[in-house]
Amino acid sequence: MTREEVFNFAAGPSTMPQRVLERAASELLNYKGTGVSVMEMSHRSAAFREIFDTAKASLRELLKVPESHEILLLQGGATLQFAAIPMNLLAGGVADYAVTGRFSARAAEEAKKYGTVHLAADTSATGHDRIPRQEELRLTEGANYFYYCANNTIYGTEWHYDPETDCPLVCDMSSDILTRPVDFSRYALVYAGAQKNMAPAGLTVVIVDRSLVGGELPYTPELMSYEAMIRTDSMLNTPPCWCIYMLGLTLDWIREEGGVEAMAERKRERAALLYDVLDSSRFYTPHARREDRSFMNVTFTTPSAELDAAFAAGAAKRGMISVKGHKSVGGIRASLYNAMPPEGARKLAEYMREFEKEHV
Ligand SMILES: *Cc1c(COP(=O)(O)O)cnc(C)c1O
């Protein structure tokens, strides 16, 4: 197939904006007359320094990150933050964790090694099909922080509110960063793996309130110490240079397209195309409860595992690839990140209607 024939619904790594890839291709062999590729450049060179500073400045501008917060560009994926967060911010204290999916469950398990974890909520009893209401949250007085995952990539649920707590908020925004405005003054720390909505895999963005760092456990690896990474401006060792360059291109694209406000509008429109089909169908069963469903990951099943497989195979034949659900949920998952054009969602919605007609 040609690139033009494919819409890529993969959950991560996922589709990148066409213009971003074209620009990267045009600069691949010779970056702005330096005679070398960004991949070949010293991370201490003036050309890379500019790429790095510009990407950071763009993140600050687009997300309106206040000066109180530092932006770190790290490695190790979102998963390394499951440990880094408690090592730096828990350090033997108590933290509240809302478990609403696989990634928050793993984060809570990891945190137990470094302090006391209270489960403020746990939606596993109903297969993580929903988000707890504010009144349901069991909050611990004096907790170091409250941890949650804003968008549950695997289950297709999303917090449509910022939890109200007396302690600092920590949030995994791996699959919804840059898809909506966020009030960062309310957050102690927000982090996101890049491969869903920002850049190739290998980069993790951490946005952390400077006033909360410095109390890490003594055996915290230097590379996982927020204090050390702030002090060295994320260059304690070689940063993921190519990913940071790609992040900068993606941020330019988001700015050109109208910023995170425009992304927020588009994600609603895209998801609505698929949810309209699900809401008017007795053939498909959505995984998430209506009020908690995700704008980024639309999850559902057909009447049988065989039909799920036939659906995914038929979609792939029509150029709509990677719609198979995560192995822990099964069924179908369509991931609709910023770079998914509305035509992709429209084409998938059309195919859903057609498939239903053929199989009822
Ligand atoms: C993908 C994902 C992760 C894991 O990311 P890695 O970079 O593979 O460690 C964590 N949390 C959420 C919400 C995700 O979508």
The ligand as a Tripos MOL2 file, in Angstrom:
@<TRIPOS>MOLECULE
LIG
   15    15     1     0     0
SMALL
NO_CHARGES

@<TRIPOS>ATOM
      1 C1          1.5650    3.8700   26.5210 C.3       1 LIG1
      2 C2          1.2860    4.3250   27.8850 C.ar      1 LIG1
      3 C3          2.1800    4.0990   28.9460 C.ar      1 LIG1
      4 C4          3.4610    3.3210   28.7640 C.3       1 LIG1
      5 O1          4.3430    4.0210   27.9830 O.3       1 LIG1
      6 P1          5.8380    3.5080   27.7210 P.3       1 LIG1
      7 O2          6.4760    4.7060   27.0900 O.co2     1 LIG1
      8 O3          5.7470    2.3280   26.8300 O.co2     1 LIG1
      9 O4          6.4610    3.1800   29.0220 O.co2     1 LIG1
     10 C5          1.8540    4.6050   30.1800 C.ar      1 LIG1
     11 N1          0.7060    5.2680   30.3960 N.ar      1 LIG1
     12 C6         -0.1820    5.5010   29.4030 C.ar      1 LIG1
     13 C7         -1.4310    6.2550   29.6880 C.3       1 LIG1
     14 C8          0.0810    5.0330   28.1210 C.ar      1 LIG1
     15 O5         -0.8150    5.2570   27.1410 O.3       1 LIG1
@<TRIPOS>BOND
     1     1     2 1
     2     2     3 ar
     3     2    14 ar
     4     3     4 1
     5     3    10 ar
     6     4     5 1
     7     5     6 1
     8     6     7 2
     9     6     8 1
    10     6     9 1
    11    10    11 ar
    12    11    12 ar
    13    12    13 1
    14    12    14 ar
    15    14    15 1
@<TRIPOS>SUBSTRUCTURE
     1 LIG1         1 GROUP 0 **** ****
